[in-house]
Amino acid sequence: MNEVQTKPKIYIDFNSSDGNIFTILAHAENALKLYNIINAKEKASEMRKRVISSESYEGALEIIREYVDIIED
């Protein structure tokens, strides 16, 4: 039987300092590691590189959402 691996969830209050893209990125990286995602370290590094090279906040959020589910807190 195949196991379905879902994305980790992070809870973000976009109206606070948690809405800072680098804070969101840090939460996402930690979630990948805590959730025991296969190759979490490599995925976190890849995500960070893509987010840093993103040209907009919205673009960066879309990249992060590929790796984790962002729940507005």
N, CA, C and O atoms as CSV, one atom per row, in Angstrom:
chain,resi,resn,atom,element,x,y,z
A,1,MET,N,N,0.838,-1.183,0.000
A,1,MET,CA,C,0.000,0.000,0.000
A,1,MET,C,C,0.882,1.246,0.000
A,1,MET,O,O,1.828,1.333,0.784
A,2,ASN,N,N,0.589,2.195,-0.855
A,2,ASN,CA,C,1.365,3.429,-0.938
A,2,ASN,C,C,0.902,4.420,0.114
A,2,ASN,O,O,-0.293,4.586,0.355
A,3,GLU,N,N,1.873,5.073,0.732
A,3,GLU,CA,C,1.547,6.112,1.694
A,3,GLU,C,C,1.509,7.455,0.978
A,3,GLU,O,O,2.372,7.757,0.153
A,4,VAL,N,N,0.519,8.241,1.297
A,4,VAL,CA,C,0.414,9.573,0.725
A,4,VAL,C,C,1.071,10.540,1.698
A,4,VAL,O,O,0.692,10.621,2.867
A,5,GLN,N,N,2.038,11.256,1.209
A,5,GLN,CA,C,2.737,12.209,2.057
A,5,GLN,C,C,2.184,13.601,1.771
A,5,GLN,O,O,2.323,14.125,0.666
A,6,THR,N,N,1.564,14.177,2.770
A,6,THR,CA,C,1.019,15.514,2.601
A,6,THR,C,C,2.073,16.543,2.988
A,6,THR,O,O,3.077,16.227,3.626
A,7,LYS,N,N,1.820,17.761,2.589
A,7,LYS,CA,C,2.750,18.838,2.931
A,7,LYS,C,C,2.524,19.262,4.377
A,7,LYS,O,O,1.402,19.211,4.879
A,8,PRO,N,N,3.596,19.681,5.038
A,8,PRO,CA,C,3.417,20.223,6.386
A,8,PRO,C,C,2.621,21.525,6.329
A,8,PRO,O,O,2.595,22.211,5.306
A,9,LYS,N,N,1.985,21.844,7.425
A,9,LYS,CA,C,1.206,23.080,7.523
A,9,LYS,C,C,1.941,24.058,8.430
A,9,LYS,O,O,2.501,23.675,9.458
A,10,ILE,N,N,1.929,25.329,8.030
A,10,ILE,CA,C,2.450,26.374,8.904
A,10,ILE,C,C,1.355,27.417,9.073
A,10,ILE,O,O,0.575,27.671,8.155
A,11,TYR,N,N,1.307,28.009,10.244
A,11,TYR,CA,C,0.285,29.001,10.574
A,11,TYR,C,C,0.946,30.368,10.637
A,11,TYR,O,O,1.881,30.584,11.408
A,12,ILE,N,N,0.451,31.288,9.817
A,12,ILE,CA,C,1.066,32.607,9.688
A,12,ILE,C,C,0.019,33.695,9.891
A,12,ILE,O,O,-1.068,33.642,9.315
A,13,ASP,N,N,0.356,34.673,10.712
A,13,ASP,CA,C,-0.467,35.876,10.866
A,13,ASP,C,C,0.145,36.932,9.951
A,13,ASP,O,O,1.164,37.539,10.281
A,14,PHE,N,N,-0.484,37.143,8.807
A,14,PHE,CA,C,0.061,38.068,7.818
A,14,PHE,C,C,0.009,39.522,8.274
A,14,PHE,O,O,0.637,40.384,7.660
A,15,ASN,N,N,-0.729,39.802,9.339
A,15,ASN,CA,C,-0.835,41.171,9.845
A,15,ASN,C,C,0.180,41.467,10.945
A,15,ASN,O,O,0.127,42.525,11.573
A,16,SER,N,N,1.088,40.548,11.175
A,16,SER,CA,C,2.124,40.755,12.189
A,16,SER,C,C,3.490,40.600,11.532
A,16,SER,O,O,3.600,40.464,10.314
A,17,SER,N,N,4.518,40.624,12.357
A,17,SER,CA,C,5.869,40.447,11.817
A,17,SER,C,C,6.054,39.047,11.225
A,17,SER,O,O,7.004,38.814,10.477
A,18,ASP,N,N,5.156,38.117,11.552
A,18,ASP,CA,C,5.211,36.780,10.954
A,18,ASP,C,C,4.971,36.825,9.450
A,18,ASP,O,O,5.310,35.878,8.740
A,19,GLY,N,N,4.394,37.911,8.962
A,19,GLY,CA,C,4.122,38.049,7.539
A,19,GLY,C,C,5.348,38.389,6.708
A,19,GLY,O,O,5.282,38.408,5.479
A,20,ASN,N,N,6.468,38.657,7.373
A,20,ASN,CA,C,7.719,38.919,6.670
A,20,ASN,C,C,8.125,37.661,5.911
A,20,ASN,O,O,8.089,36.565,6.471
A,21,ILE,N,N,8.506,37.803,4.654
A,21,ILE,CA,C,8.777,36.635,3.810
A,21,ILE,C,C,9.895,35.763,4.372
A,21,ILE,O,O,9.864,34.543,4.210
A,22,PHE,N,N,10.873,36.367,5.026
A,22,PHE,CA,C,11.970,35.574,5.574
A,22,PHE,C,C,11.541,34.822,6.832
A,22,PHE,O,O,12.067,33.749,7.128
A,23,THR,N,N,10.591,35.382,7.567
A,23,THR,CA,C,10.024,34.673,8.713
A,23,THR,C,C,9.207,33.483,8.220
A,23,THR,O,O,9.295,32.387,8.772
A,24,ILE,N,N,8.417,33.708,7.180
A,24,ILE,CA,C,7.625,32.620,6.598
A,24,ILE,C,C,8.551,31.531,6.070
A,24,ILE,O,O,8.301,30.343,6.272
A,25,LEU,N,N,9.607,31.935,5.400
A,25,LEU,CA,C,10.582,30.979,4.866
A,25,LEU,C,C,11.194,30.148,5.993
A,25,LEU,O,O,11.329,28.931,5.861
A,26,ALA,N,N,11.561,30.790,7.090
A,26,ALA,CA,C,12.141,30.068,8.229
A,26,ALA,C,C,11.142,29.067,8.806
A,26,ALA,O,O,11.509,27.937,9.127
A,27,HIS,N,N,9.881,29.479,8.939
A,27,HIS,CA,C,8.845,28.558,9.429
A,27,HIS,C,C,8.703,27.363,8.485
A,27,HIS,O,O,8.569,26.223,8.930
A,28,ALA,N,N,8.733,27.632,7.193
A,28,ALA,CA,C,8.586,26.565,6.200
A,28,ALA,C,C,9.770,25.596,6.258
A,28,ALA,O,O,9.588,24.380,6.202
A,29,GLU,N,N,10.973,26.138,6.369
A,29,GLU,CA,C,12.163,25.283,6.459
A,29,GLU,C,C,12.098,24.400,7.698
A,29,GLU,O,O,12.391,23.206,7.633
A,30,ASN,N,N,11.715,24.986,8.823
A,30,ASN,CA,C,11.601,24.214,10.064
A,30,ASN,C,C,10.522,23.144,9.951
A,30,ASN,O,O,10.697,22.027,10.438
A,31,ALA,N,N,9.416,23.481,9.312
A,31,ALA,CA,C,8.326,22.515,9.156
A,31,ALA,C,C,8.771,21.319,8.320
A,31,ALA,O,O,8.432,20.179,8.638
A,32,LEU,N,N,9.523,21.570,7.263
A,32,LEU,CA,C,10.016,20.465,6.436
A,32,LEU,C,C,10.871,19.513,7.271
A,32,LEU,O,O,10.748,18.293,7.162
A,33,LYS,N,N,11.727,20.083,8.095
A,33,LYS,CA,C,12.621,19.261,8.915
A,33,LYS,C,C,11.855,18.523,10.008
A,33,LYS,O,O,12.113,17.344,10.252
A,34,LEU,N,N,10.923,19.194,10.662
A,34,LEU,CA,C,10.158,18.572,11.743
A,34,LEU,C,C,9.192,17.508,11.237
A,34,LEU,O,O,8.882,16.552,11.948
A,35,TYR,N,N,8.727,17.676,10.029
A,35,TYR,CA,C,7.748,16.761,9.447
A,35,TYR,C,C,8.416,15.514,8.871
A,35,TYR,O,O,7.747,14.621,8.351
A,36,ASN,N,N,9.734,15.467,8.970
A,36,ASN,CA,C,10.516,14.337,8.463
A,36,ASN,C,C,10.304,14.100,6.971
A,36,ASN,O,O,10.180,12.962,6.518
A,37,ILE,N,N,10.266,15.183,6.228
A,37,ILE,CA,C,10.160,15.091,4.777
A,37,ILE,C,C,11.444,14.463,4.243
A,37,ILE,O,O,12.541,14.805,4.685
A,38,ILE,N,N,11.302,13.553,3.300
A,38,ILE,CA,C,12.473,12.937,2.685
A,38,ILE,C,C,13.297,14.027,2.009
A,38,ILE,O,O,12.757,14.854,1.274
A,39,ASN,N,N,14.589,14.028,2.256
A,39,ASN,CA,C,15.515,15.032,1.719
A,39,ASN,C,C,15.137,16.449,2.162
A,39,ASN,O,O,15.258,17.397,1.386
A,40,ALA,N,N,14.687,16.588,3.394
A,40,ALA,CA,C,14.217,17.884,3.897
A,40,ALA,C,C,15.281,18.966,3.783
A,40,ALA,O,O,14.980,20.097,3.404
A,41,LYS,N,N,16.509,18.629,4.106
A,41,LYS,CA,C,17.577,19.627,4.069
A,41,LYS,C,C,17.786,20.149,2.647
A,41,LYS,O,O,17.946,21.351,2.435
A,42,GLU,N,N,17.782,19.242,1.688
A,42,GLU,CA,C,17.965,19.639,0.292
A,42,GLU,C,C,16.766,20.441,-0.212
A,42,GLU,O,O,16.928,21.428,-0.929
A,43,LYS,N,N,15.565,20.011,0.168
A,43,LYS,CA,C,14.362,20.730,-0.258
A,43,LYS,C,C,14.314,22.122,0.353
A,43,LYS,O,O,13.924,23.082,-0.313
A,44,ALA,N,N,14.707,22.238,1.618
A,44,ALA,CA,C,14.729,23.546,2.276
A,44,ALA,C,C,15.731,24.467,1.589
A,44,ALA,O,O,15.454,25.649,1.386
A,45,SER,N,N,16.878,23.935,1.235
A,45,SER,CA,C,17.901,24.722,0.546
A,45,SER,C,C,17.410,25.167,-0.828
A,45,SER,O,O,17.599,26.317,-1.224
A,46,GLU,N,N,16.785,24.252,-1.544
A,46,GLU,CA,C,16.234,24.576,-2.866
A,46,GLU,C,C,15.156,25.657,-2.749
A,46,GLU,O,O,15.126,26.604,-3.535
A,47,MET,N,N,14.278,25.503,-1.761
A,47,MET,CA,C,13.211,26.478,-1.554
A,47,MET,C,C,13.803,27.851,-1.245
A,47,MET,O,O,13.369,28.858,-1.805
A,48,ARG,N,N,14.792,27.889,-0.356
A,48,ARG,CA,C,15.430,29.161,0.016
A,48,ARG,C,C,16.018,29.850,-1.212
A,48,ARG,O,O,15.807,31.047,-1.409
A,49,LYS,N,N,16.748,29.112,-2.031
A,49,LYS,CA,C,17.360,29.698,-3.233
A,49,LYS,C,C,16.300,30.259,-4.169
A,49,LYS,O,O,16.460,31.352,-4.713
A,50,ARG,N,N,15.225,29.517,-4.354
A,50,ARG,CA,C,14.155,29.973,-5.248
A,50,ARG,C,C,13.455,31.210,-4.697
A,50,ARG,O,O,13.144,32.137,-5.446
A,51,VAL,N,N,13.208,31.224,-3.384
A,51,VAL,CA,C,12.530,32.371,-2.766
A,51,VAL,C,C,13.406,33.617,-2.863
A,51,VAL,O,O,12.919,34.697,-3.199
A,52,ILE,N,N,14.675,33.469,-2.574
A,52,ILE,CA,C,15.584,34.619,-2.617
A,52,ILE,C,C,15.673,35.200,-4.024
A,52,ILE,O,O,15.826,36.410,-4.189
A,53,SER,N,N,15.579,34.347,-5.030
A,53,SER,CA,C,15.668,34.843,-6.405
A,53,SER,C,C,14.314,35.307,-6.951
A,53,SER,O,O,14.232,35.802,-8.075
A,54,SER,N,N,13.266,35.148,-6.162
A,54,SER,CA,C,11.940,35.581,-6.596
A,54,SER,C,C,11.900,37.103,-6.703
A,54,SER,O,O,12.580,37.811,-5.959
A,55,GLU,N,N,11.104,37.583,-7.627
A,55,GLU,CA,C,11.045,39.026,-7.866
A,55,GLU,C,C,9.923,39.724,-7.105
A,55,GLU,O,O,9.813,40.949,-7.157
A,56,SER,N,N,9.086,38.959,-6.396
A,56,SER,CA,C,7.992,39.600,-5.667
A,56,SER,C,C,7.621,38.782,-4.433
A,56,SER,O,O,7.939,37.598,-4.326
A,57,TYR,N,N,6.946,39.444,-3.519
A,57,TYR,CA,C,6.443,38.793,-2.308
A,57,TYR,C,C,5.477,37.678,-2.689
A,57,TYR,O,O,5.562,36.568,-2.164
A,58,GLU,N,N,4.558,37.978,-3.602
A,58,GLU,CA,C,3.567,36.988,-4.020
A,58,GLU,C,C,4.235,35.790,-4.686
A,58,GLU,O,O,3.843,34.645,-4.459
A,59,GLY,N,N,5.242,36.060,-5.503
A,59,GLY,CA,C,5.980,34.979,-6.149
A,59,GLY,C,C,6.692,34.102,-5.133
A,59,GLY,O,O,6.717,32.878,-5.261
A,60,ALA,N,N,7.266,34.736,-4.129
A,60,ALA,CA,C,7.952,33.995,-3.075
A,60,ALA,C,C,6.965,33.128,-2.293
A,60,ALA,O,O,7.269,31.984,-1.954
A,61,LEU,N,N,5.782,33.677,-2.011
A,61,LEU,CA,C,4.756,32.893,-1.307
A,61,LEU,C,C,4.328,31.683,-2.129
A,61,LEU,O,O,4.129,30.599,-1.580
A,62,GLU,N,N,4.186,31.858,-3.425
A,62,GLU,CA,C,3.797,30.740,-4.289
A,62,GLU,C,C,4.844,29.630,-4.247
A,62,GLU,O,O,4.504,28.447,-4.225
A,63,ILE,N,N,6.100,30.014,-4.235
A,63,ILE,CA,C,7.176,29.021,-4.151
A,63,ILE,C,C,7.083,28.274,-2.825
A,63,ILE,O,O,7.149,27.045,-2.800
A,64,ILE,N,N,6.930,29.003,-1.733
A,64,ILE,CA,C,6.845,28.370,-0.413
A,64,ILE,C,C,5.643,27.430,-0.358
A,64,ILE,O,O,5.714,26.356,0.241
A,65,ARG,N,N,4.543,27.836,-0.984
A,65,ARG,CA,C,3.332,26.996,-0.982
A,65,ARG,C,C,3.517,25.689,-1.754
A,65,ARG,O,O,2.730,24.757,-1.585
A,66,GLU,N,N,4.531,25.612,-2.583
A,66,GLU,CA,C,4.827,24.341,-3.256
A,66,GLU,C,C,5.351,23.308,-2.254
A,66,GLU,O,O,5.251,22.104,-2.486
A,67,TYR,N,N,5.905,23.786,-1.148
A,67,TYR,CA,C,6.548,22.916,-0.171
A,67,TYR,C,C,5.716,22.707,1.094
A,67,TYR,O,O,5.766,21.640,1.705
A,68,VAL,N,N,4.950,23.730,1.487
A,68,VAL,CA,C,4.137,23.649,2.707
A,68,VAL,C,C,2.779,24.293,2.448
A,68,VAL,O,O,2.619,25.097,1.530
A,69,ASP,N,N,1.817,23.926,3.269
A,69,ASP,CA,C,0.517,24.598,3.237
A,69,ASP,C,C,0.568,25.746,4.235
A,69,ASP,O,O,0.889,25.545,5.406
A,70,ILE,N,N,0.252,26.945,3.770
A,70,ILE,CA,C,0.239,28.117,4.646
A,70,ILE,C,C,-1.202,28.361,5.073
A,70,ILE,O,O,-2.086,28.569,4.243
A,71,ILE,N,N,-1.418,28.332,6.373
A,71,ILE,CA,C,-2.734,28.581,6.945
A,71,ILE,C,C,-2.694,29.959,7.595
A,71,ILE,O,O,-1.835,30.235,8.432
A,72,GLU,N,N,-3.632,30.821,7.200
A,72,GLU,CA,C,-3.665,32.159,7.796
A,72,GLU,C,C,-4.198,32.055,9.210
A,72,GLU,O,O,-5.287,31.536,9.452
A,73,ASP,N,N,-3.405,32.560,10.132
A,73,ASP,CA,C,-3.724,32.463,11.556
A,73,ASP,C,C,-4.423,33.714,12.030
A,73,ASP,O,O,-4.772,33.819,13.206
